[in-house]
Amino acid sequence: MVVKNVMNMNPGDGATSYASNSGLQKAVISEALPLVDETLKAMFSAENGGFHAKCLKLVDLGCSSGPNTLFIISYILNAIEDLCSKRIHSTDHHLPQFEVFLNDLPDNDFNNLFKLLLNSNVVNVFTGSLRVPEGMESSNKENICIARTSPPEVFEAYAEQYQRDFSTFLSLRGEEMIAGGRMVLTFRGRSVEDPSCTDDSAHLTLLSQTLLDMVAEEVVKKEDLYSFNIPLYPPCEQEVKTVIESEGSFHLNKLQGFRVRWDAHDNVVDDEHNPILKKHRSGKLVADCVRAFMEPMLAAHFGSSICDELFRRK
């Protein structure tokens, strides 16, 4: 399986689509909005020359799928408009033109995304890929990512792959950024230095266990499970800092961790006298959220016929 060919979200706006199951991601974005405000104020500050660019380019480095893309882009545009309107001591009050680049993942559902816009648009693309370390088929059997039962060489391989990929990412962004530009990155990480910590991947551990059950029932082939690994490495804060500093293209202004519950987007009033119903609803929300971003990869590797049963069990 070539990861870059299947790394996309569930398209459309149906029950299992990413657009309908990305409330968790919106909660994560919302946590980062104060840092976005802080970053934009620094860009437009007098110390940074006021940032009088005629054209401001914004890049969505995420999945560019669903309403969250327009949510964060709209937030940034409104914040910049507000900052420009407050330049009371400047003769330059003009609002810059904006050019927005979206991450062109394979099979991205841009048609559905652009239906949310009123005006015609030209799609600009930004591409990238993630990698699974080589040799995982033989050394990380019965796991689909790094887990407590993974041998030491698996942790080392994933850590080294992360360092290479993140360094490449920073180097490429460094070539694209103009002086005075900024990046705000939000990504999953772990809370401790121990790479076997599963505080960020309990859902993937459960997914792996469910696949193992389906192997035992001969619904999934054992060889297919052994050859399936996810390109995911949640770094700790020190690893992020080390790569940024050693790569050298960017100065790190702020590094901050935060936690978001998997069912943070559940806005249904809980019945305190019905904890079973609460747990069932929470589990369904989490399963739907995971399916929205994992199903394309799972379907490409195992076949789409297992997905309904897999996430019903999960």
C-alpha positions in Angstrom: 0.0 0.0 0.0 1.4 3.4 -1.0 0.4 5.6 1.9 0.3 8.9 -0.1 -2.2 7.4 -2.5 -4.8 6.7 0.3 -4.1 9.4 2.8 -7.4 11.3 2.5 -10.5 11.7 4.5 -13.9 10.1 3.9 -15.6 12.3 1.2 -19.1 13.8 0.9 -21.4 14.8 3.7 -23.0 11.5 4.7 -23.1 9.8 8.0 -19.6 8.4 7.8 -18.0 11.4 6.0 -15.2 13.5 7.5 -17.4 16.6 7.1 -20.0 15.1 9.5 -17.5 13.7 12.0 -14.8 16.3 12.4 -16.1 18.0 15.6 -13.1 16.8 17.5 -10.7 18.4 15.0 -12.7 21.7 15.3 -12.2 21.5 19.1 -8.5 21.1 18.6 -8.4 24.1 16.2 -10.4 26.2 18.7 -7.8 25.5 21.4 -5.2 26.9 19.1 -7.1 30.1 18.2 -5.5 32.3 21.0 -2.1 31.3 19.6 -3.3 32.3 16.1 -4.3 35.7 17.4 -1.0 36.1 19.2 0.9 35.1 16.0 -1.0 37.5 13.8 -0.6 40.4 16.2 3.2 39.8 16.2 3.2 39.7 12.3 1.4 43.1 12.1 3.3 44.7 15.0 5.6 47.7 14.6 8.5 45.5 15.6 7.9 43.4 12.5 7.6 46.4 10.2 3.9 46.5 10.2 3.8 43.8 7.6 2.5 45.9 4.7 2.3 43.1 2.1 0.0 43.6 -0.8 -0.8 39.9 -1.0 -0.9 37.6 1.9 -0.7 33.9 1.3 -2.3 31.4 3.7 -1.6 27.7 3.5 -3.7 24.9 5.1 -1.2 22.2 5.9 -3.9 19.9 7.2 -6.3 17.6 5.4 -8.2 20.5 3.7 -11.5 18.6 4.0 -14.8 19.6 5.4 -16.1 22.8 7.1 -13.1 23.1 9.4 -10.9 24.3 6.5 -13.2 27.3 5.9 -13.6 27.8 9.7 -9.9 28.5 10.3 -9.3 30.3 7.0 -12.3 32.6 7.7 -11.1 33.2 11.3 -7.7 34.3 10.1 -9.1 36.6 7.4 -11.4 38.3 9.9 -8.6 38.7 12.4 -6.3 40.3 9.8 -9.1 42.6 8.7 -9.6 43.7 12.3 -5.8 44.3 12.7 -5.6 46.3 9.5 -8.6 48.5 10.6 -6.7 49.4 13.9 -3.7 50.9 12.1 -4.9 54.3 13.3 -1.4 55.8 13.2 -0.6 54.6 9.7 -1.5 56.0 6.3 -1.6 52.4 5.0 -5.1 51.1 5.9 -5.5 48.8 2.9 -6.5 45.2 3.3 -4.1 42.9 1.5 -5.3 40.5 -1.1 -5.4 36.9 0.0 -4.3 33.8 -1.7 -5.2 30.5 0.0 -3.4 27.2 -0.7 -5.2 24.0 0.2 -3.5 20.6 0.8 -4.2 18.5 -2.3 -4.4 15.0 -0.8 -5.3 12.2 -3.2 -9.0 12.1 -3.9 -9.7 15.1 -1.7 -13.3 16.1 -1.9 -12.8 19.7 -3.1 -16.1 19.7 -4.9 -18.0 19.3 -1.6 -15.7 21.9 0.1 -16.2 24.5 -2.6 -19.9 24.1 -2.5 -19.7 25.9 0.8 -18.4 29.0 -0.9 -20.5 31.6 -2.7 -18.0 32.8 -5.3 -16.0 30.9 -8.0 -12.5 29.9 -6.9 -9.3 28.7 -8.4 -7.9 25.7 -6.5 -4.2 26.0 -5.6 -2.5 22.8 -4.3 0.0 21.9 -1.7 1.2 18.3 -1.6 3.1 16.2 0.9 3.3 12.7 2.2 3.8 10.6 5.3 5.9 7.5 5.6 5.9 4.3 7.5 9.5 3.1 8.5 10.7 0.2 6.4 10.6 -3.3 7.9 7.5 -3.0 10.0 5.9 -6.0 8.5 8.3 -8.4 10.2 9.0 -6.5 13.4 5.7 -5.0 14.4 3.3 -7.9 13.9 -0.2 -7.7 15.4 0.2 -3.9 15.9 -0.8 -1.2 13.4 1.4 1.5 14.9 3.8 1.8 17.8 2.4 0.2 20.9 3.5 -1.1 24.3 4.1 -4.5 22.8 6.3 -3.2 20.0 10.0 -4.1 20.2 12.6 -1.4 20.8 13.7 -1.3 17.2 10.2 -0.3 16.1 10.2 2.7 18.5 13.6 3.7 17.1 12.5 3.3 13.5 9.4 5.5 14.0 11.3 8.1 15.9 14.0 8.3 13.2 11.4 8.5 10.5 9.6 11.3 12.3 12.9 13.3 12.6 13.6 12.9 8.9 10.1 13.7 7.8 9.6 16.7 10.1 13.0 18.1 9.1 12.1 17.8 5.5 8.8 19.5 6.1 10.5 22.4 7.9 13.1 22.8 5.3 10.5 23.0 2.5 8.4 25.5 4.4 11.5 27.5 5.1 12.1 27.9 1.3 8.5 29.0 0.8 8.1 31.5 3.7 8.9 35.2 3.2 10.7 37.2 5.9 8.3 38.0 8.7 6.0 35.0 7.9 4.7 32.7 10.6 3.4 29.2 11.0 1.0 27.9 13.7 1.1 24.1 13.8 -1.2 21.8 15.7 -0.5 18.1 15.8 -0.9 15.1 18.0 1.7 14.4 20.5 2.3 12.4 23.7 2.5 13.9 27.2 5.6 12.1 28.4 9.0 11.2 26.9 8.4 7.5 27.1 7.5 6.5 23.4 5.5 3.5 24.6 3.0 5.8 26.3 -0.4 5.2 24.8 -2.3 8.3 26.0 -2.6 9.5 22.4 -3.3 6.1 20.6 -5.7 4.2 22.8 -8.2 4.3 19.9 -5.6 2.8 17.5 -4.9 0.1 20.1 -8.6 -0.8 20.2 -8.7 -0.8 16.4 -5.7 -3.2 16.3 -7.3 -5.5 18.8 -10.6 -5.5 16.8 -8.6 -6.4 13.7 -7.0 -9.3 15.6 -10.4 -10.6 16.6 -11.4 -10.5 12.9 -8.3 -12.4 12.0 -9.1 -15.1 14.6 -12.6 -15.3 13.0 -11.0 -15.5 9.5 -12.8 -12.4 8.4 -9.4 -10.6 7.9 -6.2 -12.4 6.6 -3.4 -12.5 9.1 -0.9 -11.5 6.4 -2.9 -8.4 5.7 -2.8 -7.3 9.3 0.9 -8.0 9.6 1.6 -5.8 6.6 -0.5 -2.9 7.8 1.1 0.0 9.6 0.0 3.6 10.1 2.3 6.5 9.4 1.8 8.0 12.8 4.3 9.0 15.4 3.1 11.3 18.3 6.2 13.2 19.4 6.8 14.6 22.9 7.5 18.3 23.3 11.3 17.8 23.5 11.4 15.9 20.3 9.5 18.7 18.5 11.9 21.3 19.9 15.0 19.3 19.1 14.0 18.9 15.4 13.1 22.5 15.0 16.3 23.7 16.5 18.5 21.3 14.7 16.9 21.9 11.3 17.4 25.6 11.7 14.9 27.1 9.2 12.6 28.5 11.9 12.8 30.2 15.3 10.5 28.6 17.9 8.4 31.3 19.5 6.1 29.1 21.6 5.5 25.4 22.2 2.4 24.5 24.2 0.6 21.2 24.8 -3.1 20.8 25.6 -5.6 18.0 25.9 -8.9 17.5 24.1 -11.3 14.8 25.0 -12.3 12.5 22.1 -15.9 13.3 22.7 -15.3 17.0 23.3 -17.7 17.8 20.4 -20.6 16.0 22.1 -23.1 18.8 22.9 -26.0 16.6 24.0 -27.1 17.2 27.5 -26.1 14.1 29.5 -28.7 12.2 31.6 -26.9 11.7 34.9 -29.1 8.8 35.6 -28.3 6.9 32.4 -24.5 6.4 32.3 -24.8 3.5 29.9 -26.5 5.7 27.3 -23.8 8.3 27.8 -21.0 5.7 27.3 -22.7 4.3 24.2 -23.1 7.7 22.6 -19.5 8.7 23.4 -18.2 5.4 21.9 -20.2 6.0 18.8 -18.9 9.5 18.4 -15.3 8.3 18.8 -15.8 5.4 16.4 -17.3 7.7 13.7 -14.5 10.2 14.1 -11.8 7.5 13.7 -13.7 6.1 10.7 -13.8 9.4 9.0 -10.1 9.7 8.7 -9.0 6.0 8.8 -11.5 4.3 6.4 -9.8 5.2 3.1 -6.5 3.7 4.3 -8.3 0.6 5.8 -10.4 0.1 2.7 -7.4 0.3 0.4 -5.5 -2.4 2.4 -8.2 -4.8 3.7 -11.1 -4.0 1.3 -14.1 -1.8 1.9 -16.3 -4.8 2.8 -14.9 -5.0 6.4 -15.4 -1.4 7.4 -19.0 -1.5 8.5 -18.4 -4.5 10.8 -15.0 -3.2 12.0 -16.4 0.1 13.3 -19.6 -1.5 14.6 -17.4 -3.6 16.9 -15.0 -0.8 17.7 
